[in-house]
């Protein structure tokens, strides 16, 4: 059994930064969603559940992993088990979301959507799961895998948040610029 303090302590600054970033980005996304909440025509329940909620889940998963690995565990086994549960939940959540993405009717996902909302998150969560399961036996290498996958979740979240916000914003611009639309609004 490896000493928990020496294996995980070296990562504490990394996880403080990652956890803080995940929390801040989650808050920022809440603010953005609140600001655009008045646009009911573009933001349907199906679209929010398929594209916006997973972004919050990725940020929250990164935050939970960071907090878990900063906690004062007595052994790597407990920390690894907790992180493995996050990875397992993530894998199942992404698979569920891919099914939702395929079934939605309002928007047809393109290759970019399948990659950023399905494939990359699945890779990240699977890496967290497998890495966490192997942490007690090989902490030096697998903590890099878990750290990289956690950072990947943040980057996926940033991309997807930007994607959703620009989709909504450009949709609003298109609605505003449509000919005749201004006449209907002023009538």
ROLUM-129476 format. One record per atom (N, C-alpha, C): residue in one letter; x, y, z; atom name. Coordinates in Angstrom, 2 decimals, decimal comma. Example, Ala and Ser with C-alpha at 12.3 -4.5 7.8 and 13.67 -1.06 7.14 Angstrom:
<nodes>
residu xx yy zz atome
a 13,19 -5,69 7,80 N
a 12,30 -4,50 7,80 CA
a 13,20 -3,30 7,80 C
s 12,85 -2,25 7,08 N
s 13,67 -1,06 7,14 CA
s 12,90 0,03 7,87 C
</nodes>
This chain:
<nodes>
residu xx yy zz atome
x 0,85 -1,18 0,00 N
x 0,00 0,00 0,00 CA
x 0,89 1,23 0,00 C
x 0,60 2,16 -0,87 N
x 1,38 3,39 -0,97 CA
x 0,89 4,41 0,04 C
x 1,79 5,25 0,48 N
x 1,45 6,31 1,42 CA
x 0,58 7,35 0,71 C
x -0,62 7,55 1,24 N
x -1,56 8,48 0,63 CA
x -1,03 9,90 0,61 C
x -0,45 10,32 1,70 N
x -0,02 11,71 1,76 CA
x 1,02 12,05 0,71 C
x 1,96 11,16 0,47 N
x 2,99 11,47 -0,54 CA
x 2,45 11,37 -1,96 C
x 1,55 10,45 -2,21 N
x 1,01 10,28 -3,57 CA
x 0,06 11,40 -3,97 C
x -0,82 11,78 -3,07 N
x -1,86 12,74 -3,40 CA
x -1,45 14,18 -3,07 C
x -0,61 14,36 -2,07 N
x -0,21 15,71 -1,67 CA
x 0,45 16,46 -2,82 C
x 1,22 15,77 -3,61 N
x 1,88 16,40 -4,76 CA
x 0,86 16,98 -5,74 C
x -0,36 16,50 -5,70 N
x -1,41 16,94 -6,61 CA
x -2,32 18,00 -6,00 C
x -2,11 18,36 -4,76 N
x -3,06 19,25 -4,07 CA
x -3,21 20,61 -4,76 C
x -2,13 21,23 -5,17 N
x -2,25 22,53 -5,86 CA
x -3,02 22,39 -7,17 C
x -2,74 21,33 -7,90 N
x -3,45 21,08 -9,16 CA
x -4,95 21,00 -8,90 C
x -5,36 20,21 -7,91 N
x -6,77 20,02 -7,66 CA
x -7,44 21,24 -7,02 C
x -6,70 22,04 -6,30 N
x -7,25 23,30 -5,79 CA
x -7,58 24,21 -6,97 C
x -6,68 24,29 -7,94 N
x -6,91 25,11 -9,13 CA
x -8,06 24,55 -9,96 C
x -8,05 23,25 -10,21 N
x -9,09 22,63 -11,03 CA
x -10,45 22,74 -10,35 C
x -10,50 22,47 -9,06 N
x -11,77 22,55 -8,34 CA
x -12,32 23,96 -8,31 C
x -11,45 24,93 -8,06 N
x -11,88 26,33 -8,06 CA
x -12,37 26,76 -9,44 C
x -11,67 26,34 -10,46 N
x -12,08 26,66 -11,83 CA
x -13,43 26,05 -12,15 C
x -13,62 24,79 -11,78 N
x -14,90 24,12 -12,04 CA
x -16,04 24,83 -11,33 C
x -15,82 25,23 -10,09 N
x -16,86 25,93 -9,34 CA
x -17,16 27,29 -9,96 C
x -16,13 28,03 -10,33 N
x -16,32 29,35 -10,93 CA
x -17,04 29,24 -12,28 C
x -16,65 28,28 -13,09 N
x -17,28 28,10 -14,40 CA
x -18,74 27,67 -14,26 C
x -19,03 26,86 -13,25 N
x -20,41 26,47 -12,99 CA
x -21,24 27,69 -12,65 C
x -20,72 28,53 -11,77 N
x -21,43 29,75 -11,41 CA
x -21,64 30,67 -12,59 C
x -20,61 30,81 -13,42 N
x -20,71 31,65 -14,59 CA
x -21,77 31,13 -15,56 C
x -21,82 29,82 -15,74 N
x -22,83 29,25 -16,64 CA
x -24,23 29,48 -16,08 C
x -24,40 29,41 -14,77 N
x -25,69 29,71 -14,16 CA
x -26,10 31,14 -14,47 C
x -25,16 32,07 -14,39 N
x -25,45 33,47 -14,68 CA
x -25,87 33,63 -16,14 C
x -25,13 33,01 -17,05 N
x -25,44 33,13 -18,48 CA
x -26,81 32,54 -18,77 C
x -27,11 31,40 -18,22 N
x -28,41 30,77 -18,47 CA
x -29,53 31,65 -17,91 C
x -29,30 32,27 -16,76 N
x -30,29 33,17 -16,19 CA
x -30,53 34,37 -17,11 C
x -29,46 34,91 -17,68 N
x -29,58 36,06 -18,56 CA
x -30,33 35,75 -19,85 C
x -30,21 34,53 -20,33 N
x -30,89 34,17 -21,58 CA
x -32,20 33,42 -21,35 C
x -32,61 33,31 -20,10 N
x -33,81 32,54 -19,76 CA
x -35,07 33,07 -20,42 C
x -35,11 34,34 -20,78 N
x -36,30 34,91 -21,40 CA
x -36,55 34,42 -22,81 C
x -35,56 33,77 -23,40 N
x -35,69 33,30 -24,78 CA
x -36,27 31,89 -24,79 C
x -37,53 31,75 -24,51 N
x -38,18 30,44 -24,40 CA
x -38,31 29,73 -25,75 C
x -38,35 30,47 -26,85 N
x -38,54 29,83 -28,15 CA
x -37,35 28,99 -28,56 C
x -36,15 29,33 -28,09 N
x -34,95 28,61 -28,49 CA
x -34,49 27,58 -27,45 C
x -34,85 27,76 -26,22 N
x -34,34 26,87 -25,19 CA
x -35,45 25,95 -24,70 C
x -35,53 24,79 -25,30 N
x -36,54 23,81 -24,92 CA
x -35,97 22,90 -23,85 C
x -36,86 22,19 -23,20 N
x -36,44 21,25 -22,16 CA
x -35,51 20,20 -22,75 C
x -35,81 19,73 -23,93 N
x -34,99 18,70 -24,58 CA
x -33,59 19,23 -24,89 C
x -33,49 20,45 -25,35 N
x -32,19 21,05 -25,66 CA
x -31,37 21,32 -24,42 C
x -32,02 21,81 -23,36 N
x -31,31 22,08 -22,11 CA
x -30,79 20,78 -21,52 C
x -31,63 19,77 -21,48 N
x -31,23 18,48 -20,92 CA
x -30,13 17,79 -21,71 C
x -30,09 18,04 -23,01 N
x -29,12 17,37 -23,87 CA
x -27,81 18,13 -23,97 C
x -27,87 19,45 -23,94 N
x -26,66 20,23 -24,21 CA
x -26,16 21,09 -23,05 C
x -27,04 21,65 -22,25 N
x -26,59 22,52 -21,18 CA
x -26,34 21,76 -19,87 C
x -27,26 20,92 -19,47 N
x -27,11 20,18 -18,22 CA
x -25,84 19,33 -18,20 C
x -25,47 18,63 -19,27 N
x -24,22 17,87 -19,22 CA
x -22,99 18,73 -18,95 C
x -23,02 19,97 -19,41 N
x -21,90 20,87 -19,16 CA
x -21,75 21,12 -17,67 C
x -22,87 21,36 -16,99 N
x -22,85 21,53 -15,54 CA
x -22,38 20,25 -14,86 C
x -22,83 19,10 -15,37 N
x -22,42 17,82 -14,80 CA
x -20,90 17,63 -14,92 C
x -20,32 18,00 -16,06 N
x -18,87 17,86 -16,24 CA
x -18,11 18,76 -15,27 C
x -18,57 20,01 -15,11 N
x -17,93 20,91 -14,15 CA
x -18,08 20,35 -12,73 C
x -19,27 19,86 -12,40 N
x -19,50 19,32 -11,06 CA
x -18,65 18,07 -10,81 C
x -18,51 17,23 -11,82 N
x -17,68 16,03 -11,68 CA
x -16,22 16,41 -11,41 C
x -15,73 17,41 -12,14 N
x -14,36 17,88 -11,92 CA
x -14,21 18,43 -10,51 C
x -15,21 19,15 -10,03 N
x -15,19 19,70 -8,68 CA
x -15,19 18,58 -7,64 C
x -16,03 17,57 -7,84 N
x -16,10 16,45 -6,89 CA
x -14,78 15,66 -6,88 C
x -14,21 15,42 -8,05 N
x -12,93 14,71 -8,11 CA
x -11,86 15,52 -7,38 C
x -11,82 16,82 -7,64 N
x -10,83 17,68 -7,00 CA
x -11,00 17,67 -5,48 C
x -12,22 17,84 -5,01 N
x -12,47 17,85 -3,57 CA
x -12,15 16,50 -2,95 C
x -12,48 15,44 -3,64 N
x -12,22 14,09 -3,13 CA
x -10,73 13,85 -2,97 C
x -9,96 14,25 -3,98 N
x -8,52 13,99 -3,92 CA
x -7,77 14,98 -3,03 C
x -8,43 16,05 -2,60 N
x -7,82 16,98 -1,63 CA
x -8,19 16,61 -0,19 C
x -9,15 15,72 -0,03 N
x -9,58 15,32 1,32 CA
x -8,48 14,50 2,01 C
x -8,45 14,52 3,33 N
x -7,41 13,78 4,07 CA
x -7,74 12,29 4,23 C
x -7,60 11,55 3,17 N
x -7,89 10,11 3,19 CA
x -6,81 9,36 3,98 C
x -7,21 8,27 4,60 N
x -6,24 7,43 5,32 CA
x -5,53 6,47 4,38 C
x -6,19 6,16 3,26 N
x -5,55 5,28 2,27 CA
x -6,02 5,68 0,88 C
x -5,23 5,27 -0,09 N
x -5,60 5,55 -1,49 CA
x -6,83 4,76 -1,92 C
x -7,12 3,68 -1,24 N
x -8,25 2,83 -1,63 CA
x -9,57 3,60 -1,50 C
x -9,75 4,29 -0,39 N
x -10,99 5,06 -0,19 CA
x -11,13 6,18 -1,21 C
x -10,06 6,93 -1,43 N
x -10,09 8,01 -2,41 CA
x -10,35 7,45 -3,80 C
x -9,68 6,37 -4,12 N
x -9,83 5,76 -5,44 CA
x -11,27 5,26 -5,65 C
x -11,85 4,68 -4,63 N
x -13,23 4,18 -4,74 CA
x -14,20 5,34 -4,98 C
x -14,01 6,43 -4,26 N
x -14,90 7,58 -4,43 CA
x -14,76 8,17 -5,84 C
x -13,54 8,30 -6,32 N
x -13,32 8,84 -7,67 CA
x -13,83 7,87 -8,73 C
x -13,67 6,57 -8,49 N
x -14,18 5,57 -9,43 CA
x -15,70 5,68 -9,57 C
x -16,39 5,97 -8,46 N
x -17,85 6,15 -8,53 CA
x -18,22 7,35 -9,40 C
x -17,43 8,42 -9,32 N
x -17,67 9,58 -10,20 CA
x -17,48 9,16 -11,65 C
x -16,42 8,39 -11,92 N
x -16,17 7,92 -13,28 CA
x -17,29 7,03 -13,80 C
x -17,76 6,11 -12,96 N
x -18,86 5,21 -13,35 CA
x -20,13 6,00 -13,62 C
x -20,47 6,92 -12,71 N
x -21,64 7,77 -12,92 CA
x -21,50 8,53 -14,24 C
x -20,31 9,07 -14,50 N
x -20,08 9,84 -15,71 CA
x -20,27 9,01 -16,97 C
x -19,73 7,81 -16,98 N
x -19,89 6,93 -18,14 CA
x -21,37 6,66 -18,40 C
x -22,11 6,30 -17,35 N
x -23,53 6,02 -17,50 CA
x -24,31 7,26 -17,92 C
x -23,96 8,40 -17,37 N
x -24,63 9,65 -17,71 CA
x -24,40 10,02 -19,18 C
x -23,16 9,89 -19,65 N
x -22,86 10,23 -21,04 CA
x -23,61 9,29 -21,98 C
x -23,64 8,00 -21,67 N
x -24,37 7,05 -22,52 CA
x -25,85 7,42 -22,58 C
x -26,41 7,79 -21,45 N
x -27,81 8,22 -21,41 CA
x -28,00 9,48 -22,26 C
x -27,05 10,40 -22,16 N
x -27,17 11,64 -22,90 CA
x -27,01 11,43 -24,40 C
x -26,18 10,49 -24,81 N
x -26,02 10,18 -26,24 CA
x -27,35 9,67 -26,79 C
x -28,05 8,87 -26,01 N
x -29,37 8,38 -26,44 CA
x -30,34 9,56 -26,57 C
x -30,32 10,47 -25,61 N
x -31,17 11,67 -25,68 CA
x -30,82 12,51 -26,91 C
x -29,54 12,62 -27,18 N
x -29,08 13,41 -28,32 CA
x -29,60 12,80 -29,63 C
x -29,58 11,48 -29,72 N
x -30,04 10,81 -30,93 CA
x -31,56 10,91 -31,10 C
x -32,29 10,98 -29,99 N
x -33,75 11,00 -30,05 CA
x -34,37 12,38 -30,18 C
x -33,62 13,43 -29,93 N
x -34,21 14,76 -29,95 CA
x -34,72 15,11 -31,35 C
x -35,70 15,97 -31,39 N
x -36,34 16,29 -32,67 CA
x -36,12 17,75 -33,10 C
x -35,78 18,61 -32,19 N
x -35,67 20,04 -32,52 CA
x -34,38 20,40 -33,24 C
x -33,32 19,66 -32,99 N
x -32,00 19,97 -33,54 CA
x -31,34 18,68 -33,98 C
x -30,71 18,70 -35,15 N
x -29,98 17,53 -35,63 CA
x -28,50 17,70 -35,31 C
x -27,97 16,85 -34,42 N
x -26,56 16,99 -34,05 CA
x -25,64 16,72 -35,24 C
x -24,56 17,49 -35,32 N
x -23,58 17,24 -36,36 CA
x -22,39 16,49 -35,74 C
x -21,36 16,22 -36,54 N
x -20,20 15,46 -36,05 CA
x -19,56 16,12 -34,84 C
x -19,44 17,43 -34,88 N
x -18,86 18,18 -33,76 CA
x -19,64 17,93 -32,48 C
x -20,96 17,90 -32,55 N
x -21,80 17,63 -31,37 CA
x -21,55 16,23 -30,83 C
x -21,48 15,24 -31,73 N
x -21,25 13,86 -31,28 CA
x -19,89 13,73 -30,60 C
x -18,90 14,45 -31,12 N
x -17,56 14,39 -30,53 CA
x -17,55 15,06 -29,16 C
x -18,01 16,31 -29,06 N
x -17,89 17,09 -27,83 CA
x -18,91 16,74 -26,77 C
x -20,08 16,23 -27,15 N
x -21,11 15,90 -26,16 CA
x -21,21 14,40 -25,90 C
x -20,50 13,59 -26,68 N
x -20,57 12,15 -26,50 CA
x -19,22 11,48 -26,36 C
x -18,44 11,51 -27,42 N
x -17,18 10,75 -27,46 CA
x -16,15 11,25 -26,44 C
x -15,85 12,55 -26,46 N
x -14,83 13,07 -25,54 CA
x -15,22 12,93 -24,06 C
x -16,47 13,26 -23,68 N
x -16,83 13,02 -22,28 CA
x -16,76 11,54 -21,89 C
x -17,16 10,66 -22,81 N
x -17,08 9,24 -22,52 CA
x -15,64 8,80 -22,28 C
x -14,73 9,27 -23,10 N
x -13,30 8,98 -22,92 CA
x -12,81 9,52 -21,57 C
x -13,20 10,75 -21,24 N
x -12,76 11,36 -19,98 CA
x -13,26 10,56 -18,78 C
x -14,54 10,25 -18,75 N
x -15,10 9,52 -17,61 CA
x -14,57 8,08 -17,53 C
x -14,39 7,44 -18,67 N
x -13,82 6,09 -18,67 CA
x -12,38 6,12 -18,14 C
x -11,64 7,16 -18,49 N
x -10,27 7,32 -17,98 CA
x -10,28 7,55 -16,48 C
x -11,21 8,36 -16,00 N
x -11,35 8,58 -14,55 CA
x -11,65 7,25 -13,87 C
x -12,59 6,49 -14,40 N
x -12,99 5,21 -13,80 CA
x -11,82 4,23 -13,75 C
x -11,22 3,98 -14,89 N
x -10,12 3,01 -14,95 CA
x -8,91 3,51 -14,15 C
x -8,59 4,79 -14,30 N
x -7,47 5,35 -13,56 CA
x -7,68 5,23 -12,06 C
x -8,88 5,56 -11,60 N
x -9,17 5,48 -10,16 CA
x -9,05 4,04 -9,65 C
x -9,52 3,10 -10,44 N
x -9,41 1,70 -10,02 CA
x -7,96 1,25 -9,91 C
x -7,08 1,84 -10,71 N
x -5,67 1,46 -10,70 CA
x -4,79 2,33 -9,79 C
x -5,35 3,41 -9,24 N
x -4,57 4,30 -8,38 CA
x -3,89 3,57 -7,22 C
x -4,57 2,71 -6,47 N
x -3,88 2,07 -5,34 CA
x -2,65 1,25 -5,75 C
x -2,69 0,65 -6,91 N
x -1,56 -0,18 -7,36 CA
x -0,46 0,64 -8,04 C
x -0,85 1,64 -8,82 N
x 0,11 2,43 -9,60 CA
x -0,18 3,93 -9,45 C
x 0,01 4,49 -8,27 N
x -0,41 5,88 -8,06 CA
x 0,30 6,91 -8,93 C
x 1,56 6,76 -9,19 N
x 2,30 7,79 -9,94 CA
x 1,72 7,98 -11,34 C
x 1,53 6,91 -12,05 N
x 1,03 7,01 -13,43 CA
x -0,47 7,29 -13,50 C
x -1,24 6,62 -12,67 N
x -2,69 6,75 -12,79 CA
x -3,20 8,08 -12,25 C
x -2,49 8,70 -11,33 N
x -2,90 10,03 -10,89 CA
x -2,74 11,04 -12,02 C
x -1,77 10,82 -12,91 N
x -1,67 11,66 -14,11 CA
x -2,86 11,43 -15,03 C
x -3,27 10,18 -15,17 N
x -4,42 9,88 -16,03 CA
x -5,69 10,52 -15,46 C
x -5,91 10,38 -14,17 N
x -7,10 10,96 -13,54 CA
x -7,04 12,49 -13,62 C
x -5,87 13,07 -13,38 N
x -5,71 14,52 -13,47 CA
x -5,96 15,02 -14,89 C
x -5,42 14,31 -15,86 N
x -5,63 14,70 -17,26 CA
x -7,09 14,59 -17,66 C
x -7,75 13,53 -17,22 N
x -9,18 13,35 -17,55 CA
x -10,03 14,40 -16,86 C
x -9,66 14,78 -15,64 N
x -10,39 15,82 -14,93 CA
x -10,24 17,16 -15,65 C
x -9,03 17,45 -16,09 N
x -8,81 18,68 -16,86 CA
x -9,57 18,62 -18,19 C
x -9,63 17,45 -18,77 N
x -10,37 17,26 -20,01 CA
x -11,86 17,59 -19,80 C
x -12,42 17,20 -18,65 N
x -13,82 17,52 -18,36 CA
x -14,03 19,03 -18,29 C
x -13,07 19,75 -17,71 N
x -13,18 21,21 -17,65 CA
x -13,13 21,79 -19,06 C
x -12,20 21,32 -19,87 N
x -12,07 21,85 -21,24 CA
x -13,30 21,52 -22,08 C
x -13,83 20,32 -21,92 N
x -15,07 19,95 -22,61 CA
x -16,20 20,88 -22,16 C
x -16,28 21,12 -20,86 N
x -17,31 22,01 -20,33 CA
x -17,18 23,42 -20,88 C
x -15,95 23,93 -20,97 N
x -15,74 25,28 -21,52 CA
x -16,19 25,32 -22,98 C
x -15,76 24,33 -23,76 N
x -16,17 24,28 -25,17 CA
x -17,68 24,22 -25,30 C
x -18,30 23,32 -24,54 N
x -19,73 23,11 -24,68 CA
x -20,54 24,31 -24,18 C
x -20,06 24,97 -23,13 N
x -20,75 26,17 -22,65 CA
x -20,70 27,25 -23,73 C
x -19,53 27,43 -24,32 N
x -19,38 28,41 -25,41 CA
x -20,28 28,04 -26,58 C
x -20,32 26,76 -26,92 N
x -21,13 26,27 -28,02 CA
x -22,61 26,59 -27,80 C
x -23,11 26,31 -26,61 N
x -24,52 26,55 -26,30 CA
x -24,83 28,05 -26,32 C
x -23,98 28,82 -25,68 N
x -24,22 30,26 -25,60 CA
x -24,18 30,91 -26,99 C
x -23,20 30,53 -27,81 N
x -23,14 31,12 -29,15 CA
x -24,30 30,64 -30,02 C
x -24,73 29,40 -29,83 N
x -25,90 28,90 -30,58 CA
x -27,13 29,73 -30,24 C
x -27,32 30,00 -28,97 N
x -28,48 30,77 -28,55 CA
x -28,34 32,22 -29,03 C
x -27,15 32,78 -28,86 N
x -26,93 34,17 -29,25 CA
x -27,08 34,37 -30,75 C
x -26,52 33,49 -31,56 N
x -26,64 33,64 -33,01 CA
x -28,07 33,36 -33,46 C
x -28,75 32,49 -32,76 N
x -30,17 32,26 -33,06 CA
x -30,99 33,50 -32,81 C
x -30,68 34,21 -31,74 N
x -31,37 35,47 -31,44 CA
x -31,07 36,51 -32,51 C
x -29,80 36,59 -32,94 N
x -29,45 37,57 -33,97 CA
x -30,18 37,26 -35,27 C
x -30,27 35,98 -35,62 N
x -30,98 35,60 -36,84 CA
x -32,45 35,97 -36,74 C
x -33,04 35,75 -35,54 N
x -34,44 36,11 -35,36 CA
x -34,64 37,61 -35,47 C
x -33,71 38,38 -34,91 N
x -33,82 39,85 -34,95 CA
x -33,67 40,36 -36,37 C
x -32,78 39,75 -37,15 N
x -32,46 40,25 -38,49 CA
x -33,40 39,76 -39,58 C
x -34,30 38,84 -39,27 N
x -35,21 38,34 -40,31 CA
x -36,08 39,48 -40,83 C
x -36,20 39,58 -42,17 N
x -37,03 40,65 -42,74 CA
x -38,47 40,46 -42,32 C
x -39,11 41,57 -42,01 N
x -40,51 41,52 -41,64 CA
x -40,73 41,25 -40,16 C
x -39,70 40,72 -39,51 N
x -39,83 40,41 -38,10 CA
x -39,97 41,67 -37,27 C
x -39,21 42,73 -37,64 N
x -39,28 43,98 -36,92 CA
x -40,67 44,61 -37,06 C
x -41,30 44,44 -38,25 N
x -42,62 45,00 -38,47 CA
x -43,64 44,35 -37,55 C
x -43,49 43,02 -37,36 N
x -44,43 42,30 -36,51 CA
x -44,26 42,73 -35,06 C
x -43,02 43,01 -34,64 N
x -42,76 43,39 -33,25 CA
x -43,30 44,79 -32,95 C
x -43,24 45,67 -33,94 N
x -43,69 47,05 -33,71 CA
x -45,18 47,22 -33,89 C
x -45,81 46,25 -34,54 N
x -47,27 46,36 -34,78 CA
x -48,06 46,12 -33,54 C
</nodes>
